[in-house]
Amino acid sequence: MLEHEGTEPGAGGDMIAASPRWVQGLSGKLLWLTIAFVMLAEVLIFVPSVANMRLRWLQDRLNTAAAAAVVIDGLQPLELPRTVQDDTLIATGTKAIVLRKDGTSRLLVVDDMPPEVDAKYDLADVTSLQSIGDALYTLALGGDRIVRVYGPIGDNDTIVEMVMQEKSLRSAMIAYARSVFKVSLLISVFTALLMYLAINRMMIRPVRRLTSSMQAFAEQPEDPARILQPTRGSDEIAIAARHLSMMQQQLQKTLKQQKNLADLGLAVSKINHDMRNILASAQLMSDRLVDVEDPMVKSFAPKLLRTIDRAVGYTTEVLAYGQASEAEPRRRRFCLAELSQEVRDILAIDADSGIEFIDLVGTDIEVDADSEQLFRVIHNICRNAVQALSTYGGDVPGAVRRITLSAQRVGSVVAIAIDDTGPGMARKARENLFAAFRGSARSGGTGLGLAIARELVLAHGGTIALVEKPGPGTLFRIEIPDRPVSLDDWRARA
């Protein structure tokens, strides 16, 4: 998809923002939001998790102290040596171990008993909220306190109590929090990437396709190839794509109508001026035919007929171009040689004119097109070639006046070439080749023929162009592609 920075010019000179980079567009926002939401969920999970970790840690220390207390109590009335007591305190991580049994309390092991205890915790009676509050306090503000932790041994009434510093507990909780944070970050990134890939495929890529289609259509709305080809689907984006395609088609028809009417309106003054000149000439000749009775009538009559025919043809082309729109091509596969023969018959080139028409279209070449519209295109170009050759080379001995029509198929594209040996086209005519009312190569022409031909070829998804050639004359090349066949249609026919 398009991914550029800045802006680019759109229709009417407006500046259209280019597609953003992925980190700035919907994809990037989705990625960061997913990471943030997963991290938020991990935080909500972390709070009770760290509280349970704290209780388990204290319970493990209490069980260790209980095991040591049971052993020491069994050695009574012997008194443990000081070194053994110190080793026991170091192993259990406590400052004192007390055993409550049969209603009495015995201080089994002690080392530098603090004067007071900052907090006490009964592991047999603790609620979830209390556990979470104690864990958060220890994690945020604890570490320097002396705490007393006690709880029962097994199912009997014996209770073990230990006094310890909170520093080791807080260190264990911080290490656990770091591990949870790393795991949470990995989970959030992995989840975000999966969400990004899934949403990017289902939403972002179709939305970017719609955006690219709108940008391309805005750059050249008259080109049928710029219309979005919607994909099958029943989701909201697929429905929006179909509506966009329909809107582009309707807008293209409207723009075509408006353009034709605008061009026709701009040319009204020129058309009126030319028509007045043509009709004035015809009127003068008619007056002389009425007043003069001599053999000169025979020489004036053909001129009068040609003048009137020119006026009629001029008017016909203008009216045809002023129509609302051309019909959609009714495409079918047919033999191109039959159409080329029909063009040759309609041209009816006089044998005495010295113009030679060579048809090199093979009988095996088929084209997928509207036969009537393709006939109009080829006949228009060939007729222009005949008109150009009729006034060229007549006074040059040995001059070759030839029109060559040929075609070939390359894959799914049929290329049609119309070549003549005439005088060629002037530079001004080349610059405005397919522009209505400006692209005429001969005096008195309107330039509508090539404009209509280009419109018909584009409707087929093809191209028409003037090809440079080393010798004199004009060479037009028309390329008509076959319609794409869907896999389901091909399988149905196969």
TORKELUM-421464 format. One record per residue (C-alpha): residue in three letters; y, x, z. Coordinates in steps of 0.02 Angstrom, whole numbers, plus 50000, padded with zeros to 5 digits. Example, Ala and Ser with C-alpha at 12.3 -4.5 7.8 and 13.67 -1.06 7.14 Angstrom:
% residues 2
ALA497755061550390SER499475068450357
***
This chain:
% residues 494
MET500005000050000LEU501815005049982GLU502415015650126HIS504155022650101GLU505705024950203GLY507445018450168THR507855004850045GLU507655001849862PRO508654991349741GLY508084973649710ALA508604959849592GLY510454957149576GLY510894974049650ASP510354969349827MET509474982349932ILE507714977749985ALA506924986750133ALA505404996850083SER503734994850170PRO503805003250342ARG502705017350398TRP501105011850484VAL501745017350656GLN503315006650632GLY502544991650548LEU501414977950612SER499924989850615GLY500795002050731LYS501464988350844LEU499734980750856LEU498994997750900TRP500245001251040LEU500154983551109THR498264984251114ILE498325000751209ALA499604993551331PHE498624977551360VAL496974986651386MET497814998651508LEU498554983751600ALA496814976051611GLU496124992651673VAL497464993151808LEU496954975851867ILE495164981751872PHE495624998451954VAL496364990852113PRO494764982552178SER493754996952106VAL494665010152209ALA494534998852362ASN492644997952341MET492575016752314ARG493505019452479LEU492305008152574ARG490795016752497TRP491495033852540LEU491805028852721GLN490095020552732ASP489255036452668ARG490165046952799LEU489725034252933ASN487885034552883THR487885053452890ALA488685053053062ALA487425039853118ALA485965050753063ALA486685065453160ALA487015054253311VAL485215047853314VAL484555065653312ILE485745071653447ASP485365056453556GLY483515059953543LEU483745077453614GLN484455070753777PRO484585076453915LEU484735093253827GLU486495098453782LEU486805105353608PRO487545122553593ARG489355123553537THR488905131353372VAL487725117153331GLN489065104353375ASP490325113053264ASP489085113453120THR488735094953144LEU490595090653141ILE490855101152984ALA489365093152897THR489945075552937GLY491805079452910THR492295072053078LYS493175077453238ALA492105066953354ILE490545056153349VAL490285042253476LEU488705031953500ARG488805014553578LYS487125008953639ASP486544996653773GLY488344992953824THR488785011253853SER489725023853748ARG489245041953734LEU490325055553659LEU488985065453570VAL490005078453477VAL491845082253491ASP493035095953435ASP494875096253473MET495025077553505PRO496755071353451PRO497835062953585GLU497975046753485VAL497235038253331ASP498385031653194ALA497215018253125LYS495505010953153TYR494315002353032ASP492814991453069LEU491674992652915ALA490664977752974ASP492144966052969VAL493314969152823THR494004956852694SER494354960252510LEU496234958852527GLN496224969752681SER495154982652592ILE496344982952441GLY497864984552554ASP497094998752654ALA496575007752493LEU498305006652415TYR499125012552577THR497935027352590LEU498195031952408ALA500095030652414LEU500595035552592GLY499035041752682GLY498305059052702ASP499045064952865ARG498335051652981ILE496925052153108VAL495795036953086ARG494355029653184VAL492945021853083TYR491485012553162GLY490055001453112PRO488264996453161ILE486685006553127GLY485444995653034ASP485124978353107ASN485204982953292ASP486674982953411THR486925001753406ILE488645006353339VAL489195023153278GLU491015028153287MET491825043253209VAL493565050653216MET494145059853062GLN495645065552961GLU496135054652813LYS496545069652703SER494795071652629LEU494685052852596ARG496345052852501SER495825068152399ALA494225059352347MET495205043552301ILE496445053552194ALA495015062152102TYR494205045152072ALA495865037952010ARG496065052251886SER494315049351819VAL494615030751801PHE496275033951712LYS495455045551586VAL494045033451553SER495265018951541LEU496345028451418LEU494845032451308ILE494255014351315SER495985007651274VAL496215019551126PHE494475015951059THR494734997151079ALA496444998250999LEU495745007650850LEU494374994750826MET495654980750840TYR496804989950721LEU495454992150589ALA494884974150604ILE496614966250603ASN497224978350470ARG495814972750355MET495984954250393MET497884952650407ILE498934968250377ARG498204973050207PRO498364955250138VAL500144954150204ARG500574970850124ARG499794964549962LEU500934949349970THR502434960450006SER502024972249861SER501804957449744MET503494950249795GLN504344967149770ALA503524969849600PHE503944952149545ALA505744954249601GLU505914969949494GLN505304961549335PRO505054942849358GLU504824939549172ASP503214949849163PRO501664938649186ALA500694953649250ARG501814953949405ILE501174936849462LEU500034938149613GLN498204934649579PRO497654925549738THR495954928949814ARG494704916249873GLY494784911050054SER495244897150172ASP496284906550300GLU498164905350317ILE498524921250219ALA497434915850072ILE498324898950068ALA500014907750075ALA499464919049931ARG499014904049823HIS500674895749861LEU501594911949820SER500674913349654MET501134895449610MET502934898449660GLN503024914349554GLN502314905149403GLN503554891049422LEU504984903049450GLN504494913149297LYS504514897449189THR506214892649260LEU506924910049231LYS506244910049054GLN507084893349020GLN508724899049096LYS508684915549001ASN508344906948837LEU509744894548865ALA510924908348921ASP510554918948767LEU510754903648658GLY512414899448740LEU513084917148716ALA512594916748533VAL513364899748494SER515004906948434LYS514134919648321ILE512944906548254ASN514384894748215HIS515334908548127ASP513834913648020MET513394895647983ARG515174892047925ASN515104906847805ILE513424901647736LEU513904883447716ALA515574888247639SER514684898447506ALA513504884047471GLN514974872047458LEU515884882947331MET514334884247223SER514064865647234ASP515824862547176ARG515584873747025LEU513954864946982VAL514874848546980ASP516334854346874VAL515544866746754GLU514254862446621ASP513634878646549PRO512124890146561MET512844898646715VAL512134884246815LYS510424892146799SER511034908246877PHE511954899547019ALA510544887947066PRO509374901247137LYS510784908647239LEU511204891647308LEU509394888447354ARG509224905347442THR510834902447538ILE510264885347596ASP508534892047640ARG509324905847743ALA510364893147837VAL508844882147868GLY507784896947927TYR509174903248038THR509374886248119THR507494884048138GLU507294900648231VAL508734896848347LEU508044879548389ALA506294886548414TYR506924899848534GLY507954887048627GLN506414877248677ALA506004876448862SER504484887848856GLU503004893348754ALA501354884848786GLU500064894148888PRO498854903748776ARG497254894348736ARG496164909448723ARG494484910548635ARG493504923948545PHE493664923248356CYS493514934648206LEU495144943948177ALA494764946247991GLU494944927447963LEU496664927548041SER497224942747939GLN496674934147779GLU497664918647829VAL499214929347858ARG498994936947685ASP498834919747604ILE500374912847693LEU501434927847643ALA501014924347460ILE501684941047401ASP502154940347218ALA501134952347113ASP502704956947015SER503634962147173GLY502744978847181ILE502284976247364GLU500484980147407PHE499604972047556ILE498074981547620ASP496934972647744LEU495824985047839VAL495264973147977GLY493384973747992THR492364957947995ASP491494963648155ILE493074964148262GLU493304949348378VAL494834946448485ASP495034935748640ALA496694926848611ASP497584911048557SER497354911248368GLU498944901348331GLN500054912248440LEU499284928448377PHE499544922248199ARG501384919548236VAL501544937248303ILE500664945848157HIS501454934648024ASN503204937648093ILE503024956648088CYS502224956347915ARG503574944647850ASN504914956547914ALA504014970747825VAL503974960847661GLN505834957147674ALA506214975547709LEU505154981547563SER505854968747442THR507544977647443TYR506904995447460GLY506325007647328GLY506594996247181ASP507675009047089VAL506615024147140PRO505255028547015GLY503545030447095ALA504085023047261VAL502635016247364ARG502914999347444ARG501424995447551ILE500964985347706THR499364990347797LEU498564979047928SER497164987148030ALA496294984448197GLN495034992848310ARG494184988748475VAL494135001448616GLY493154994548762SER493914977848810VAL495554980448714VAL495894976248532ALA497284986848453ILE498134979548299ALA499234990848190ILE500494984448060ASP501154998947956ASP502374998347811THR503185011547701GLY504915003747706PRO506575011447758GLY506185010547943MET507315003648078ALA509085008848118ARG509475016848287LYS510415001448348ALA508954990248303ARG507755001848397GLU508835001248554ASN508824982248556LEU507134979948474PHE506514964948573ALA508214958048627ALA508624940948558PHE510134940248441ARG510334959248451GLY508704966848387SER508794961948204ALA508474976048080ARG509194967047929SER510834958847887GLY510844940447926GLY509354941248044THR509354934248219GLY508144945848306LEU507244930848378GLY505604934548289LEU505194950448385ALA505824942848548ILE504644928148527ALA503234939848474ARG503444950348631GLU503454934748739LEU501824928748661VAL500974945748679LEU501504947348862ALA500784930048895HIS499104937348842GLY499314951848963GLY499524963848816THR500854975548747ILE501844977148587ALA502794992948541LEU503605002048397VAL502615018148366GLU503425033948301LYS502675040048137PRO502975056148039GLY503355047747873PRO504575033947825GLY504265015947871THR503885005848026LEU502305005148130PHE502024991548260ARG500544992348379ILE499914976948471GLU498614978248609ILE497704962648670PRO496494964648817ASP495024953148846ARG495094941348991PRO494254948349148VAL492574940249184SER492094937049365LEU490394942549425ASP489874924549463ASP490334918649287TRP489394933349209ARG487844929549312ALA487964911149266ARG488014915249081ALA486674928649097
***
